[in-house]
Amino acid sequence: MADTIGLVGDGDDVDLLQAIEQSFQVRFGDETTRWSTIGDLHQALVARIAPGSGPDLRARIAGPTPSGARCAS
């Protein structure tokens, strides 16, 4: 099983991050060098999306919650 999604080395990783930053109007900066999983990216994105920015955008990005749990707002 591969431990990466194969984006590093040819600029695809930079293109992906730039597209995400542009789409969500966020900036990640140098912290990306410390990420090792897509979960790290996901956490950083959720942390930057302001509550109330569009119809339930933060909740949609955060993903499903366990049964009975509530999303923090």
CNS distance restraints for C-alpha pairs under 8 A (distance, minus, plus):
assign (resid   4 and name CA) (resid  37 and name CA) 7.94 0.50 0.50
assign (resid   7 and name CA) (resid  11 and name CA) 7.33 0.50 0.50
assign (resid   7 and name CA) (resid  12 and name CA) 5.20 0.50 0.50
assign (resid   7 and name CA) (resid  13 and name CA) 4.98 0.50 0.50
assign (resid   8 and name CA) (resid  12 and name CA) 6.60 0.50 0.50
assign (resid   8 and name CA) (resid  13 and name CA) 5.52 0.50 0.50
assign (resid   9 and name CA) (resid  13 and name CA) 7.79 0.50 0.50
assign (resid  11 and name CA) (resid  15 and name CA) 6.26 0.50 0.50
assign (resid  12 and name CA) (resid  16 and name CA) 6.04 0.50 0.50
assign (resid  13 and name CA) (resid  17 and name CA) 6.28 0.50 0.50
assign (resid  14 and name CA) (resid  18 and name CA) 6.09 0.50 0.50
assign (resid  15 and name CA) (resid  19 and name CA) 6.11 0.50 0.50
assign (resid  16 and name CA) (resid  20 and name CA) 6.24 0.50 0.50
assign (resid  17 and name CA) (resid  21 and name CA) 6.06 0.50 0.50
assign (resid  18 and name CA) (resid  22 and name CA) 6.05 0.50 0.50
assign (resid  19 and name CA) (resid  23 and name CA) 5.94 0.50 0.50
assign (resid  20 and name CA) (resid  24 and name CA) 6.04 0.50 0.50
assign (resid  20 and name CA) (resid  25 and name CA) 7.93 0.50 0.50
assign (resid  20 and name CA) (resid  26 and name CA) 7.89 0.50 0.50
assign (resid  21 and name CA) (resid  25 and name CA) 5.36 0.50 0.50
assign (resid  21 and name CA) (resid  26 and name CA) 4.80 0.50 0.50
assign (resid  21 and name CA) (resid  27 and name CA) 5.60 0.50 0.50
assign (resid  21 and name CA) (resid  28 and name CA) 7.40 0.50 0.50
assign (resid  22 and name CA) (resid  26 and name CA) 6.85 0.50 0.50
assign (resid  24 and name CA) (resid  49 and name CA) 7.72 0.50 0.50
assign (resid  26 and name CA) (resid  45 and name CA) 7.77 0.50 0.50
assign (resid  26 and name CA) (resid  48 and name CA) 6.66 0.50 0.50
assign (resid  26 and name CA) (resid  49 and name CA) 7.76 0.50 0.50
assign (resid  28 and name CA) (resid  32 and name CA) 6.63 0.50 0.50
assign (resid  28 and name CA) (resid  44 and name CA) 7.61 0.50 0.50
assign (resid  31 and name CA) (resid  35 and name CA) 7.12 0.50 0.50
assign (resid  32 and name CA) (resid  41 and name CA) 7.76 0.50 0.50
assign (resid  35 and name CA) (resid  40 and name CA) 5.49 0.50 0.50
assign (resid  35 and name CA) (resid  41 and name CA) 6.91 0.50 0.50
assign (resid  36 and name CA) (resid  40 and name CA) 6.74 0.50 0.50
assign (resid  37 and name CA) (resid  41 and name CA) 6.99 0.50 0.50
assign (resid  38 and name CA) (resid  42 and name CA) 6.15 0.50 0.50
assign (resid  39 and name CA) (resid  43 and name CA) 6.10 0.50 0.50
assign (resid  40 and name CA) (resid  44 and name CA) 6.28 0.50 0.50
assign (resid  41 and name CA) (resid  45 and name CA) 6.14 0.50 0.50
assign (resid  42 and name CA) (resid  46 and name CA) 6.16 0.50 0.50
assign (resid  42 and name CA) (resid  62 and name CA) 7.87 0.50 0.50
assign (resid  43 and name CA) (resid  47 and name CA) 6.11 0.50 0.50
assign (resid  44 and name CA) (resid  48 and name CA) 6.41 0.50 0.50
assign (resid  45 and name CA) (resid  49 and name CA) 6.42 0.50 0.50
assign (resid  46 and name CA) (resid  58 and name CA) 6.51 0.50 0.50
assign (resid  46 and name CA) (resid  61 and name CA) 6.46 0.50 0.50
assign (resid  46 and name CA) (resid  62 and name CA) 6.07 0.50 0.50
assign (resid  49 and name CA) (resid  53 and name CA) 7.05 0.50 0.50
assign (resid  49 and name CA) (resid  57 and name CA) 7.88 0.50 0.50
assign (resid  49 and name CA) (resid  58 and name CA) 5.97 0.50 0.50
assign (resid  50 and name CA) (resid  58 and name CA) 7.18 0.50 0.50
assign (resid  51 and name CA) (resid  58 and name CA) 6.40 0.50 0.50
assign (resid  51 and name CA) (resid  73 and name CA) 6.25 0.50 0.50
assign (resid  52 and name CA) (resid  56 and name CA) 7.09 0.50 0.50
assign (resid  52 and name CA) (resid  57 and name CA) 7.75 0.50 0.50
assign (resid  52 and name CA) (resid  58 and name CA) 7.76 0.50 0.50
assign (resid  53 and name CA) (resid  57 and name CA) 6.37 0.50 0.50
assign (resid  53 and name CA) (resid  58 and name CA) 7.32 0.50 0.50
assign (resid  56 and name CA) (resid  60 and name CA) 6.20 0.50 0.50
assign (resid  57 and name CA) (resid  61 and name CA) 6.21 0.50 0.50
assign (resid  58 and name CA) (resid  62 and name CA) 6.01 0.50 0.50
assign (resid  59 and name CA) (resid  63 and name CA) 6.33 0.50 0.50
assign (resid  59 and name CA) (resid  71 and name CA) 7.15 0.50 0.50
assign (resid  60 and name CA) (resid  64 and name CA) 7.85 0.50 0.50
assign (resid  65 and name CA) (resid  69 and name CA) 5.96 0.50 0.50
assign (resid  65 and name CA) (resid  70 and name CA) 6.77 0.50 0.50
assign (resid  65 and name CA) (resid  71 and name CA) 6.91 0.50 0.50
